[in-house]
Amino acid sequence: MTLKFFPNQYFTCISCGKCCGAWEIPVTQDEKDKIEKLNIPGHAPGKNKYFTGSRNAQGIYLIGKKGGQCVFLDSNNLCLIHKHHGENAKPLACRTYPLDIFNWQDDVTSASFRYDCPAVASQNGRKISALAKDISSIAKELSRKRKFATAEYNRKLKPSLKNMRIIAAAYKNFILDTRFRPSMRIFAAAKLLDFHSEPENSSDITEAGDCFSRDAIELVKRSIPALESIISEAGKPNFHQRMVFRYILSGFIRSDEESAFKFLPVARLSRVKSILKFSLGAGSLGQISRHLPDTSCIDPMESAEGMEWDENAFDIYWNYLGSKLDSLHFCGYPCLNLSFEEGMQHLLITYPVLAHFSALLAKSDKRKKINGKDVSKALSFIDHTFSRSPFFAIRHVRKMTKSLCSENAMAQILKPLP
């Protein structure tokens, strides 16, 4: 298989233990049986108390938690299975993280790092290319366990995966083109997506070839003066647009894995109330996620106004977009079965969401300048939910995301941003 990944991604495990506590760890019956036979200090072999059956998948078990962490994690945040029996003794889910790996129907294997991992979000360590052999090995295992990935452009247009990779590469080329300021790249991408949604332009998609990228960037270059004018003349978002944007922002923040939200109806009701307050502009990041600070005195939609930005604060974000576009992990089976169009809208809205989220973090710390740490922290939350939260696959949420990517709304949202 051909291996596809964006090269500017980095990772070296820092033993923070986040991956062993924040999420459920699924294992197959075979993996469970093998682990139960291992001699692991402090864990009696053959005891089923370390596993529970999954409610969502037959034949899948979940490794138990103690104090919110995997029962096989020691006091130094090291995996006891790995420590005493080597990496290959661990379940596939553990060996794969923080990689997302998918085998596609066109014999392409795609890989990207998950930016919800603190080590990936720090942009330090080994390049993803150093893991090519590991990726190929895991891809072979995955090919025997789950279906091959595919995606469609929209509900009417279904070009080949090859064509969609050409289109995604075109978006990547000008979104990462530093000759244009950040907001302009995002706005141009939204406008190009809108251009190709018109029936008379559908042939550009179905017949996308080697010239597509060149033609797209030429169209963007010609349109820059007009697009700049649209943004500069844009007014402020109206009440409805502001509420919708805050609601979408809350979707990127909230964590569905927190145990209180699973078992306590009162906690669920409390979160709904917190999200409603946040959507109306009176809530706080800290009320939605216990890992975030109190921002109750700051309107999320006004947080970025008047703020300064460190020159390289957004570098990690452009690598993030590159990883999504090179891998196609923003649509299809890898991303909530969204179409290419829906996935691009989902991806583009992360820029203003990230900017306002980062600004909220800086303002909560009484700073007027947004730095790389703010962006990395915000991005770790955004990527955690990006392709995994069913919230974004809900029909009304998809409609809201599309409405925010329209010319008027997007210009208004982007106006105060770099």
ZAKOL-446486 format. One record per residue: z, x, y of N, C-alpha, C, CB in turn. Coordinates in steps of 0.05 Angstrom, whole numbers, plus 5000, padded with zeros to 4 digits. Atoms other than C-alpha are relative to their C-alpha. Glycine has a CB too. Layout:
BEGIN
ZXYZXYZXYZXY;...
end
This chain:
BEGIN
500050174976500050005000500050175025502449815000;499949884974498850195072502749955013497749905018;497350024988505450325109499749985030501850234992;500250044971506050055181502850005012498549735006;497650004984511650225229499650145027502450134984;500149874974512750415301501650264999501249815023;498849745005514451165302502650055016498150215005;497749934983519551185359502449834995499249975030;497550145009525450895320501750214986499349764982;498249795010531551295301502549874987500850195023;497550095013537651225255501350224984499449764982;498349855018543251625224502649854999500450305010;497550165003549251245197502350135013500649954970;497749904986555451315240502649894987499949935029;497750115015560050965189501849825018501750234989;498550184983562050425239501049764984498349915023;499150215016562749915184499149725008503049994999;500950264990559349355223498449854978498350035025;501750135020554249215168501649894976497850194991;498350085023559849145117501949775007501550244989;498150214992563648625157498749775013502050115018;501250214984559048225201498449804984498250115021;501750175015554647935147500849974971497150105001;499750035029554847655077498350214986499349714991;501549805015552648165025499149894974501750264996;500950135025548347844971499350204978497549835006;500749835024547648134901498949824978502550164990;501150155023543747904840502050014977497250114992;498350005024546847754773500150284987499149794979;500149735012544448434747501650205016497050084999;498549814983547348804807503049954997499249975030;497250075004553948434799501150114974500449695001;499149905026554348614725500350305000498049924978;499949704999552949354740502450095016497450115011;497749924983558149394795502649964985500049855027;497550075014563449064751500650204978499849724988;499649815021562449604699500750285011497550034983;499449734988563550184749503050055002498750015027;497249914996569950574753500350065029500750254982;499649974972571950474825503050005006498549785017;497249994995578850704847501049765016500750265015;498950234987583150104866498749744993499950045030;501450245008578349614834499849994970497249985014;500050025029579449394763497249904990502249814990;502750085009572749354725500149734986498950214980;500450255014570248684700501449765013501050024973;498650214987574248274751498149845018502450115016;501950174984570147684780501149945028499549754985;498850074974574947624839498750145023503050074999;501449854978570548114878497449865008499550284991;502650144994564647624879500449705000497950084979;500150295000563446904896497149914999501449885026;502750105001557346484882498949915027499849774980;501250084975552546354939499449704999497450155005;500650294999551945634962497149945005501749875023;502750054992544845734985497950094980499550145026;502049895019541446104927501250024972499050275010;499149995027542146014853499750284989498549794983;500249735012543646654815500750235019497350044989;499249804980545947014878503049995005498449975026;497149994994553047244890500550155026501550144977;499349864975556647484952502450184995500749795023;497749825003561248084953502249905018499250305008;497750114986568247884974500750175024502349994981;499049874976571448065040503150015000499049865025;497149974996578448315055500550105028501350204979;499749934971580748325127497450015015501450275002;502650014986573648155147498150224993500550015029;501849785008570648765112499549984970501350285007;500749995029567248865044502350134984497450174996;497749905016572448974989499550284990500449814977;500649735010568849624970499950205023497449994985;500049814977569749935039502850125002499249855026;497449874998575250455046501050015029499950284988;498849994973579750595106498450175020502850114998;501749834982574651095134497249875004499750274988;502650154998569050565133497850134982499150005029;501949895020565750915073499949824976500850294992;500450175024562850535014501150144975497049934997;498849885024566950664951497950024977502449844990;502149985020560950514907498250245005498249745000;501749774993556651024944501650264996499149985030;498349765001562451524947500450114972502749955013;499349925027563851524872497649994980502249834990;502250045019557151334841497350055012500249734988;502649944987551651514891498749765012498250124979;501350214985547151114936498649804983498050125019;501650185017542850824880501749804985498450164981;498250205013548950464851500549765018502650144992;499450224981549450024913497949784996500050105029;501950225001546149334916497650065018501349745009;502549964984539049314944500549935029497749834989;499550094972541548945007501350235015501749755000;498549784987546149535023498250245004502550074984;501749764998540950065009497849965020498750064972;502250064981535849715053500950025029498949724994;499050004972540049625116500250285011502749855002;500950194980538549765173497049965002501050085027;502950045000531249705153499349714994498750184979;501350245007527149075152497350094987499549805024;502449915015521649175099498749754988500750214978;501550235011516248665081497450104988499549795022;502649965013510348695033498249765008500250034969;501850214991504448305061497749954981498850085028;502250085018498747945027497550175002499349715005;502449834997493648445053500650294991499149995029;499349735011496949035016501150195021497650124987;498749844980500649275077503149974997499149935029;497150014999508049455076500950075029501350204979;499149964973511449385144503050074999499449755018;497249924998518049695164500850025029500650264985;498949964974522449675225503050024997499249775020;497149995000529649845241501149745013501050255015;498650224988534549295258501750105023501749844979;498649904976537049405328502749875004498349955025;497350094999543349015314501950204988500349734985;498449775010545749655280500750185024498650154977;499349834977549650065332498750284999503050045001;501249745002546650715305497049995008500250104971;502850034992539550455315499849955030498649764985;500150064972541150175384500750245018502049785006;499449764985543650865405497650195003502350154988;502549844998536651165394500550294994498849975027;499549735009539451785360499750024970502950105008;500149965029538452085291497250074990501049764987;502649935013532552145243497949795007500450024970;502250194996525851835258499449844975497550155009;500650185022523651255215498050134981498949745010;502049875017517851685189501350174978498250175017;498649835020523052125153500949834976502450135013;499250185021524651515110497749874985501949785011;502450125011517551375088500249964969497550175007;499850025029518951525014502049794992500850274988;498050215005525251095015498949725004502550055017;501250264993521450525048498149914977498550025026;501950075021515950554995501549924974498250244995;498450065024521150564939501349735001502150224995;498750264997524949974966497949775000501749995026;502150205000518449604979499149924972497650105016;500750065028516749654905502049824987499750264984;497950185010523449344887499749725011502850125006;500250264987522548794937497649844990499850035030;502450145010515548634911500549844974497750194996;499450135026518748424845502149775004501150194980;497850184996524147994878499449775020502450155010;500650214981520947594935497149985006501650055026;502850054995514447304958498850195020499649715009;501449834981509247694997499849855027497250094990;500050124973509147575072497249945010501450195020;502550074986503747235112500849865026498249834982;499550144975502946905180497349885009501150205022;502450124988498046475219500250025030499749714991;500049974970495946525292501349755013497150045010;498750254992497545795306499349794979499149915029;500450215020497145125270497149944994501449755007;502950055003489545095280498550254993498949875025;501549755005487245815280501450174979499850165027;498849845022488346225217498250244994500449824975;501649765005484846895225501450184979499650165026;498949825020485947455175502350165011497850194989;497849834991492147885177498950255015501750084976;501249774987487548465196499449945029497450084986;500650084973485248085258502649985017498549745001;497550034985492447915277501350275006501949824985;498949734994494448645271498550125024499750184975;501649904978488748815319501049875026497049944996;499050144977491248285368502850105008500149694995;497349904995498448515362499950285012501750014975;500349734989496249235375499150005029498050164983;500950024973492749015438502349935019497849785003;497750074984499048685464501850255004501649774987;498349764999502949315447498950205020500350134973;501249794983498049765484500649955030497050004996;499550044971498949425552502949945006498249795011;497150044995506249205544501550265002501249834977;498749744998508049935534498750195020500150134972;501549844981503350185588501650035026497249875006;498249964978507850485641498650015027501550264996;501450024975502450455694500649745014496950024996;499350264989504649735704503149964999498649774984;497050034999511749535724500849804977500949895027;499250155023515849205668499549705001502950044996;500450294998515748485693497149924999501349895026;502950065000508248515704498950014972498650205018;501049985027507048735632500749744984501250244985;499150245015511148145605498449755011503049965004;501450224988507847655654497050004991500250005030;502849985009500847905636499749924971499050295004;500150075028502347825562500249704997502250144984;499750295001504647105574497449865009502449915017;502550114990498346965613497750034980499250125027;502149955020493847275560500449814976500150294990;499450195021497346855507499049725007502950004993;500850264990496046235549496949985001501249955028;502949994998488746445560498749944972499050275010;501250045026487446475485500949744986500850244982;499350265011490745805473497949795007502849915011;502250184993484745475506497950004978498850085027;502050025022479745215453497550165005499349714996;502549854995473845545488500350304996499149945028;499549715004477146225479500950074971502050105020;498949965027479046135406498350214984500049744985;501749815014473146565382501050295004497149985008;498949734995476547175414502150074978501350015028;497949965020482147075362498850024972502049775001;501150005027478146905300498150234995498549744995;501949785003473147465313501050265012497449925013;498849764988477947985341499250254985503149985000;500949755012475148675329500950245016497050014997;499249754987475449385355500049985030498250224991;500250024971473749165426502249835012497349895008;498150194990479348665431502150135018501549864977;498049874984484549155457498950105026501250244984;501349914976479749465507499549775020497450154994;500650234983477648785533502549885012498549794984;497550124991484848545537501250165023502049994977;498849834979487249135578498350005026500550284990;501750034976481249085625500549745014497050034991;499450264988482748355636502750015015500149784978;497349974988490048525651499750165026502050144981;500349844977488049075700498749855023498350254994;501350164979483348605738501849795011497449884988;498450224993488648075740502650085015500849844976;497449914989494448505767500549905028500150304999;499450094973493648335841500649705001497550055018;499450295000493347585827502749944987497749864984;497450055014499247625779502350085017500150154973;497949914982503348015829500549795022499350275013;499850204979501847485881501449754990497249925010;498750245012504046925834503050044999498849944972;497149945002510747265822501350015028500450264985;498849974973511947435895500349745014498350195017;499950264987510546725917501649794985497249895004;498550195016514646405862502749935012500450124972;497450094990520645995882502250054979500049715009;497949975020527245955845499749784979502849975014;500250215021527545585778501649755008501150114973;498650254994529544855785502449974980498149764998;497650055016535844565753499350004970501449745008;500750025028532344395687499250274988497749804997;500949745009529045075680502450194997498050135018;497749835002535645425694501849934976501749985026;498350085022539345015643498750084973500449695001;501449925025533945135590500250304995497049925002;499849715003534045885603502850084990499350155026;497349945009541645915597500549924971502149875018;499750105027541245505533498750204980498849724997;501449805018536145995502501650264999497150055010;498449764999540446575525502549974982500950065029;497750045017546446275490499350024971501349735006;500949985028542346235426499950294991497349874997;500149725008541446985427502850134998498350165021;497349884999548847105439501749924976501449925025;498150105019552246665388499650114972499949704999;500149895027553946915319500749784980501950254997;499550215019553246425262501750094976497449894990;498649895023556946885214503049995003499250284995;497150004996563846825245501349784983500749975029;498950185020568146505191501149745012502050144984;498850244988571646025239498049785004501350075026;502150204995565045685254499149874974497750125015;500950115025563745575180501949794988499650234979;498150175014570145245158501749825018501850184985;498250164984573744955218498349825019501850185016;501550184983570544335250500850025029500349714991;499049984972574944425312498750245013503150035001;501249764989572145135321497049945007500250234981;502850064995565044865315499749835026498749844976;500150174977566444325367500650165025502049784997;499349834977569544845413497650175008502450194993;502349844993563345275408497849835014498850144975;501950184987558844685425500749965030499849734985;499150044973563044565487499550255017503049935000;500449754986562645305506497050045007501050244983;502949974996555045305498499149815022498449954974;500750204979554444675541500850105028501349734994;499149894975558644995596498350235009503050094998;501749774993554545625593497249915009499750194975;502650104992548045235597500049885028499149794980;499750124973550644885660500750215021502049784999;499449784981552345565691502950055005498749945025;497149964995559945515687501450134976501249735005;498849895023561145845620500350305001498449934976;499549715002562446555596498950114974503050065003;500849865024559647055547502350014980499050285006;497749975017566647145519500749744986502350095015;499550255013567146405503498149944977500049775020;502050045021560946435459500350214978497250025012;499549795020562447095424502550165008497650204998;497449874994569347415418499550305004501949964976;500549714997565948105421499050065029497950094980;501149974973563747995494502049945021497549835004;498050044979567448005560499849735014499750225021;499950254985569447425604498150035025502949945009;501850004977563847265654500049725013497150084991;499950284991566146575675499549965030502849884994;500550034972565346715749497150085008501950185016;502749914994558046935743498049814988499550294989;502150175010552046475737497950184987498649835023;501949835014547546785683497350035014499649904972;502650004987541346595723499950165026499149725005;499949854975543746965785501150284995501749865020;498749755006546747565749498350255008500750014971;501749774995540748025759499250045029497549984983;500749984972539747885833501650225014500349735014;498749794985541248495876501150234983502349895015;499149795018542748935815498050235000500449904972;501749765003540149645808499850074970501150245016;500549945028537449935743499750314997497549864989;500549725006538150635715497150044992501950104977;502949965004531150935710499249964971499350285009;500850015028531150985634501549794984500350264987;498350205013535650385619498549844979501249825021;501550185017530149985586498350154979498249835016;501749855019527050545544500349894971500850305000;499550105027530250285480498649734996503049984994;501250275002527549585494497050024994500449845025;502949975005520249825496499550104972498850195021;500249925028521350175430500449764981502050224993;499450255015524149515404497549834998502349855012;502450165000517949135426497850144983498949965029;502049855016513549685395500549964970500050295007;499350035028517249615329499249724990503050054995;500750285008516148855328497049974998501249805020;502950054999508848885347498550174978498950085027;501349845021506949455299500549884972501050295001;499350105026510449115241499249714995502950044995;500450295000508748385257502649854992497749924980;497450135007516148235247500949805021502150224996;499350204980515947725303498849734993499050085028;501250255008512247185264499849984970497149975012;500450045029510846895195502650024984498150214990;497749995018515546995136502150195011499150104973;497849834990519147585170501649885023498850265010;498650114977521047145230499849705001498850125026;499650294998522946425216497549834996501349935026;502650145004515746245196498849905026500449774981;501350074975513846215269497150094999501550145024;502749914998506446255284499950245018498149775011;500449774983503646865320500649925029497150124998;499550094972503546475386502949955005498449745005;497150064996510646215377501650264999501049814979;498549755002513046905356499750175024499050154976;500449854975509947225417501649885023497050015008;498450134980513246715462503050074996499649695000;497249935007519846855426500550295008500449964970;499749714994518747605436500050055030497850164987;500249964971516747565509502549905015497549865011;497750114986522747145529502450194997500749724990;497849815003527247705504500350195024499750174975;499749824976525648115567501849885021497250055012;498150114981528747645618502849954989498949755012;497450055013534247465568501650265000499649904972;498749745001535848205559500950105027498250214987;499449924972535648345634502449865010497649965018;497750164990540447785651502550054984499349705000;497849945018544847925591501350275008499150014971;499149744992545348665612501449995027497750205001;498850034973546848465684502749874998498149835018;497450135004552448015660502150214990499849774980;498249805010555548595622500850205022498750164977;499449824978555049055682501849875021497450105014;498450144980557848545730502949944990498749745008;497350045011563748395683501650255003499849914971;498649744997565349135691500050095030498650224983;500049954971564649075767498150235008502850065010;502049804993558549525769497549865012499250174975;502450104988552249425811497550124989500150045030;502349875013547849855767500149964970499950315007;500250055029545549685697499150264986497949774994;500649755014545450275649499049954971502450185000;501150025027542650425580502049884980499250274991;498050125018549250235546500149705002502850125006;500250294996548849545576497749884984499849935030;502550105013541749455551500350024969497650165009;499749965029543349735481501949794988501150284994;498150205010549349265473498749735000502650005017;501450264999545348665496497949984978498849955028;502250005020539548855450501149974972498450265002;498850035027544148905390500649714994502550174997;499550295004546148175400497349854997501649885023;502650145001538947955413498650044973498250105023;501449955025536148285351501549884976499650304996;498550125022541748015308499149724994503050015007;500850275004539347315319496949965000501249835022;502950034995531847445334498549884977498850275007;501650095023528847345265501749864979498550224988;498350105021534947065229501449745007502150204994;498550244992538046495269498149754998501150025028;501750245001535145805249499849855026501149824978;500150124973536645595320497350025012502150125018;502649954987530045895343497749874986499650295003;502250135014526045525291500149695004500250064970;499850294994528444835314497849925019502849935012;502450094985522744435343500550005030499149734991;499550024971525944295411500550285012502449825006;499649734990527945035418497350145003501950164981;502649884998520845255404498549895024498349954974;501250124977518444775457501250115026500349695000;498749894976523545035507499050295005503150004996;501049734998521345755493497250005011500250154973;502750014990514145565504499949925030498449794984;500050084972515845215570500950235018501949765003;499149784984519445835595497950225003502650134988;502349804999513146255580497749895016499150074972;502250104983508845805624499950155026500449695005;500449844976506046105688502249965020497449945012;498150064978510745765737502850094992500049705006;497249935009517245845697500350304997500749854974;499749725005515946555676499950165026497750104981;500149864974514046785746502749975015497849885018;497450054987520546475773502250164987500749715001;497949855015524846795719499850305004499949934970;500549714998521647475727500350115029497250074990;500149914972521847495803502250205008500149765019;497949814992528647845811500250254982502649865000;499849785019527248335754498150235007499549894971;501749774994524149035756497149954992501050254986;
end
